[in-house]
Amino acid sequence: MHLLKRTILITGASSGIGRASAEHLLAQGHTVIGLSRDCSRFEDMGENFYPVQLDLSQLEGLPEKIRRLEQQFPDLNAAIFSAGIGRFGSLEEFSYSQIQALMNINFISPTFLTRALLPSFKRKNRSDLIYIGSEAALKGSRKGSIYCASKFALRGFTQALREECSNDCVRVCLINPGMVRTAFFDSLSFEPGSDAKNFLLPEDVAEAVSYVINARKDMVIDELNLNPASKVVRKK
């Protein structure tokens, strides 16, 4: 299959789903701009990889930084929003600043980045906006009020944005994985079960990202839900 070589921006590219997506797309010959708070975590990713250090929690500076990136990479025509944080607990266990921080990273920052990218993406012959959501966007869960809210918000945003972009050459896709075995669970009190059928791998999600990026131009993939064969949650 012939693949059109793209220039792709990936947030959270230094680990987990973002890292796996970057490696997968680089192997196909695409150019990848990897955003991370800590670029020292990138090893040699190859000549088509461009690391950019950017703290997505610093919302005020995002539009200007994206404007400069677009000047540096005029062929940029796809973005994968995979950066995210997880925090779980009863609502009263959250401080007000913790609520704001989670919403900023999981919802507000991809919204800001999209707003900054959208005018130029609409001028391209082909553009993709791919958001890594969660199974938490599909059903609220106990001790997940804020996390679920951030993912529900992202899902509603992508649904509305897809309609908004329907007359342009901008495709909008949301990918909702179940539990993926990554460092996401390192700071949490639970994790997926140890059997291979209890979790997804970052590479599984990366393959879904690749499918969307490389899909025929005139096909829009609205939403993909990915799950392990058997869901098991284990307390640490």
C-alpha positions in Angstrom: 0.0 0.0 0.0 1.4 3.4 -1.0 1.4 5.8 2.0 1.2 9.6 1.6 4.1 10.9 3.7 2.7 13.3 6.4 4.1 15.8 8.9 2.5 14.9 12.2 2.5 16.7 15.6 2.2 14.4 18.6 1.7 15.5 22.2 2.9 13.3 25.0 5.4 11.8 22.6 8.0 10.7 25.1 6.1 7.8 26.6 3.2 5.5 26.4 0.7 5.8 23.6 2.4 9.0 22.2 5.8 7.3 22.1 4.4 4.2 20.4 2.5 6.3 17.9 5.6 8.3 17.1 7.7 5.2 16.5 5.0 3.5 14.4 4.6 6.5 12.1 8.3 7.1 11.8 8.8 3.6 10.7 6.3 4.3 7.9 8.3 7.3 6.7 6.3 10.1 8.2 7.8 13.1 9.8 7.0 13.5 13.5 7.2 16.5 15.7 7.2 15.2 19.3 6.1 17.4 22.1 7.1 16.6 25.7 7.8 18.4 28.9 11.2 16.7 29.0 12.9 16.1 25.7 15.8 14.4 27.5 13.6 11.3 27.5 13.9 11.0 23.8 16.6 8.7 22.5 17.7 8.9 18.9 14.4 8.6 17.1 15.8 9.1 13.6 16.3 12.0 11.2 12.6 12.5 10.6 11.9 13.1 14.3 11.9 16.6 15.8 11.6 16.9 19.6 10.0 20.1 21.0 10.0 20.8 24.7 6.6 22.2 25.7 4.7 22.3 29.0 1.0 21.9 28.1 0.0 23.2 31.5 1.2 26.6 30.6 -1.9 27.5 28.6 -1.2 31.2 27.9 1.8 30.6 25.7 0.5 27.7 23.7 -1.0 29.7 20.7 2.2 31.6 20.0 4.4 28.5 20.3 2.2 26.6 17.9 2.3 29.6 15.5 6.1 29.4 15.5 6.0 25.6 15.0 3.8 26.1 11.9 6.3 28.5 10.5 9.1 26.0 11.1 7.1 23.1 9.7 4.8 24.5 6.9 3.8 21.0 5.8 2.3 20.1 9.2 -1.1 18.6 8.5 -1.9 16.2 11.3 -2.0 16.2 15.0 -2.3 13.4 17.6 -3.3 14.6 21.1 -2.1 11.8 23.4 -0.9 13.8 26.5 -3.0 13.2 29.6 -2.9 12.7 33.3 -5.0 10.5 35.6 -6.2 11.2 39.1 -9.0 9.3 40.8 -10.9 9.6 44.1 -14.1 10.9 45.5 -14.8 14.5 44.5 -14.1 15.9 48.0 -10.6 14.3 47.9 -9.7 16.7 45.1 -8.4 20.2 45.8 -9.6 23.0 43.5 -6.2 23.3 42.0 -6.1 19.5 41.2 -9.4 19.8 39.4 -8.1 22.7 37.4 -4.9 20.9 36.5 -6.5 17.8 35.3 -9.0 19.6 33.2 -6.2 21.8 31.8 -4.1 18.9 30.5 -6.9 16.5 29.5 -9.3 18.9 27.9 -8.3 22.6 27.8 -4.8 22.1 26.3 -5.9 20.0 23.3 -8.7 22.5 22.8 -6.2 25.4 22.7 -3.9 23.6 20.4 -6.7 22.7 18.1 -7.8 26.3 18.0 -4.3 27.4 17.1 -3.9 24.7 14.3 -7.3 24.8 12.8 -7.1 27.8 10.5 -4.0 26.5 8.7 -5.3 22.9 8.7 -8.5 24.1 6.9 -6.3 25.5 4.1 -4.6 22.2 3.5 -5.7 19.6 1.0 -5.8 16.9 3.8 -5.6 17.3 7.5 -6.2 15.0 10.5 -7.0 15.8 14.2 -6.8 12.6 16.3 -7.6 12.6 20.0 -6.8 9.9 22.5 -9.8 9.7 24.7 -10.7 6.8 27.1 -13.3 4.3 27.9 -14.0 6.8 30.7 -15.6 9.0 28.0 -18.3 6.4 27.5 -19.6 5.8 31.0 -19.1 7.5 34.4 -17.4 5.4 37.1 -17.0 5.6 40.8 -14.1 7.8 42.0 -13.7 9.0 38.4 -15.9 12.1 38.4 -13.2 14.6 37.3 -11.3 12.2 35.0 -14.5 11.1 33.3 -15.7 14.7 33.0 -12.4 15.6 31.2 -12.9 12.7 28.7 -16.6 13.3 28.3 -15.8 16.9 27.5 -13.2 15.8 24.9 -15.7 13.5 23.3 -18.4 16.2 23.0 -15.8 18.6 21.6 -14.7 16.2 18.9 -18.3 15.4 17.9 -19.1 19.1 17.5 -15.8 19.8 15.8 -16.3 17.0 13.3 -19.6 18.7 12.3 -17.9 22.1 12.1 -15.2 20.7 9.8 -17.5 18.6 7.6 -17.2 21.0 4.7 -13.4 21.2 4.9 -10.7 18.7 4.3 -10.1 18.2 8.1 -11.0 14.8 9.6 -11.6 14.5 13.3 -11.3 11.2 15.1 -11.5 10.1 18.7 -9.9 6.9 19.9 -11.1 5.5 23.2 -8.9 2.8 24.6 -9.6 0.7 27.7 -6.8 0.1 30.1 -3.4 0.4 28.4 -0.3 -1.0 30.2 1.8 2.2 30.5 3.4 4.4 33.2 -0.1 6.0 33.5 -0.8 3.6 36.4 2.5 4.2 38.2 1.0 6.8 40.5 -2.4 5.2 40.8 -3.8 2.7 43.4 -5.0 0.3 40.7 -3.8 -1.3 37.5 -5.0 -3.8 34.9 -4.7 -7.5 35.7 -1.4 -9.3 34.8 -2.8 -11.6 32.1 -2.1 -10.4 28.5 -5.9 -10.4 27.9 -6.5 -7.9 30.7 -4.8 -4.9 29.1 -4.0 -3.2 25.8 -0.5 -2.4 24.7 0.5 1.1 23.5 1.3 -0.4 20.2 -2.3 -1.5 19.8 -3.4 2.1 20.1 -0.6 3.2 17.8 -1.9 0.8 15.1 -5.3 2.4 15.4 -3.7 5.8 15.0 -1.8 4.6 12.0 -5.0 3.3 10.5 -6.8 6.7 10.8 -3.8 8.6 9.5 -3.4 6.4 6.4 -7.0 5.9 5.7 -8.3 6.9 2.3 -8.8 10.7 2.1 -12.5 10.6 1.5 -13.3 8.3 4.5 -13.9 9.8 7.9 -13.4 7.5 11.0 -15.5 9.2 13.6 -14.6 7.1 16.7 -12.8 3.9 17.6 -13.3 2.0 20.9 -10.6 -0.4 21.9 -10.7 -2.9 24.8 -8.8 -5.8 26.2 -10.4 -9.2 25.8 -11.1 -9.5 29.5 -11.3 -6.4 31.8 -9.7 -7.0 35.2 -8.8 -4.2 37.6 -6.3 -5.1 40.3 -5.6 -3.0 43.5 -2.0 -2.5 44.2 
